[in-house]
């Protein structure tokens, strides 16, 4: 991945990060008040997955048509950045224990964080397949 593509992928990931923060604010300030915890986490997780996919789909023309391997690399970059952000924020800044950091990966109380990570990783490839499927030599 060249530096221009890396920079674009990083910028889109930062936009996804802002969407994730807004999603968390919505969950904490509205959803957890209106519905039970499990439903709030499920709705929030699905909403975040949808936001990530839509952002990716909309950003694809900026990336241009790329080989499939490049879309997988972008997804891997986003996944690594997301995990690094989560663990640095949780462990270093907030001082959470490893037990607290690993809880979102258990689907406890409807938390779909693992699904969000899967969508983060696969969205560049899947969105490219969807966007470029007609009349293309892509894949």
C-alpha positions as CSV (number, residue, x, y, z in Angstrom):
1,X,0.0,0.0,0.0
2,X,1.5,3.3,-1.0
3,X,1.6,6.4,1.2
4,X,-1.3,8.2,-0.6
5,X,-3.6,5.2,-0.2
6,X,-2.4,4.8,3.4
7,X,-3.3,8.4,4.1
8,X,-6.7,8.1,2.5
9,X,-7.4,4.9,4.5
10,X,-6.3,6.6,7.7
11,X,-8.5,9.6,7.1
12,X,-11.5,7.4,6.5
13,X,-10.8,5.4,9.6
14,X,-10.7,8.7,11.6
15,X,-14.1,9.5,10.2
16,X,-15.3,6.1,11.2
17,X,-13.9,6.7,14.7
18,X,-15.9,9.9,15.0
19,X,-19.1,7.9,13.9
20,X,-18.3,5.3,16.5
21,X,-17.9,8.0,19.2
22,X,-21.2,9.5,18.2
23,X,-22.8,6.1,18.2
24,X,-21.5,5.5,21.8
25,X,-22.9,8.9,22.9
26,X,-26.3,8.0,21.3
27,X,-26.3,4.6,23.1
28,X,-25.4,6.1,26.5
29,X,-27.6,9.1,26.4
30,X,-30.7,7.8,24.5
31,X,-30.8,4.1,23.9
32,X,-29.9,2.9,27.5
33,X,-32.7,5.2,28.8
34,X,-35.3,4.2,26.3
35,X,-34.7,0.4,26.1
36,X,-33.1,-2.3,28.2
37,X,-29.4,-2.7,28.1
38,X,-29.3,-5.8,25.8
39,X,-31.5,-4.1,23.2
40,X,-29.5,-0.9,23.4
41,X,-26.2,-2.7,22.8
42,X,-27.7,-4.7,19.9
43,X,-29.2,-1.6,18.2
44,X,-26.0,0.4,18.8
45,X,-23.8,-2.4,17.4
46,X,-26.0,-2.9,14.3
47,X,-26.1,0.9,13.7
48,X,-22.3,1.1,14.0
49,X,-21.9,-1.8,11.5
50,X,-24.2,0.0,9.1
51,X,-22.4,3.3,9.5
52,X,-19.0,1.7,8.9
53,X,-20.3,0.0,5.7
54,X,-22.0,3.1,4.4
55,X,-18.9,5.3,5.1
56,X,-16.7,2.7,3.3
57,X,-19.1,2.5,0.3
58,X,-19.2,6.3,0.0
59,X,-15.4,6.6,0.2
60,X,-14.6,4.0,-2.5
61,X,-14.5,6.4,-5.4
62,X,-11.8,8.4,-3.6
63,X,-9.7,5.2,-3.3
64,X,-10.4,4.3,-6.9
65,X,-10.5,0.8,-8.3
66,X,-7.9,-1.3,-6.6
67,X,-6.9,-5.0,-6.7
68,X,-8.8,-7.0,-4.1
69,X,-5.7,-7.4,-2.0
70,X,-5.6,-3.6,-1.4
71,X,-9.1,-3.6,0.0
72,X,-8.2,-6.4,2.4
73,X,-5.1,-4.4,3.4
74,X,-7.2,-1.4,4.1
75,X,-9.6,-3.5,6.2
76,X,-6.6,-5.0,8.1
77,X,-5.2,-1.5,8.7
78,X,-8.6,-0.3,10.1
79,X,-8.9,-3.4,12.3
80,X,-5.4,-2.9,13.7
81,X,-6.0,0.8,14.3
82,X,-9.3,0.1,16.0
83,X,-7.9,-2.5,18.3
84,X,-4.9,-0.3,19.1
85,X,-7.2,2.6,19.9
86,X,-9.4,0.5,22.1
87,X,-6.6,-1.1,24.1
88,X,-4.6,2.1,24.4
89,X,-7.7,4.1,25.5
90,X,-8.9,1.3,27.8
91,X,-5.7,0.1,29.4
92,X,-3.4,3.1,29.3
93,X,-5.7,6.1,29.6
94,X,-8.7,4.7,31.5
95,X,-6.7,2.1,33.5
96,X,-9.1,-0.8,32.8
97,X,-8.1,-4.4,33.6
98,X,-7.7,-7.1,31.0
99,X,-10.9,-8.6,32.2
100,X,-12.7,-5.3,31.6
101,X,-11.0,-4.9,28.2
102,X,-12.0,-8.4,27.1
103,X,-15.7,-8.2,28.2
104,X,-17.0,-6.6,24.9
105,X,-15.7,-9.7,23.0
106,X,-18.0,-12.0,24.9
107,X,-21.3,-10.8,23.4
108,X,-22.4,-10.2,27.0
109,X,-25.6,-8.1,27.3
110,X,-26.0,-8.0,23.5
111,X,-22.6,-6.3,22.9
112,X,-21.8,-6.8,19.2
113,X,-18.3,-5.5,19.3
114,X,-16.8,-8.6,17.7
115,X,-19.3,-8.2,14.8
116,X,-18.3,-4.5,14.5
117,X,-14.6,-5.6,14.2
118,X,-15.5,-8.1,11.5
119,X,-17.4,-5.4,9.6
120,X,-14.5,-3.0,10.0
121,X,-12.2,-5.6,8.4
122,X,-14.4,-6.8,5.6
123,X,-16.2,-3.6,4.6
124,X,-13.6,-2.3,2.1
125,X,-13.6,-5.6,0.2
126,X,-17.4,-6.1,0.4
127,X,-18.3,-2.5,-0.4
128,X,-15.9,-2.6,-3.4
129,X,-17.5,-5.8,-4.7
130,X,-20.9,-4.2,-4.4
131,X,-19.9,-0.8,-5.9
132,X,-17.8,-2.1,-8.7
133,X,-19.7,-5.3,-9.6
134,X,-21.1,-4.2,-13.0
135,X,-18.8,-4.1,-16.0
136,X,-15.6,-4.4,-14.1
137,X,-12.5,-6.5,-14.1
138,X,-12.4,-6.1,-10.3
139,X,-12.0,-9.6,-8.7
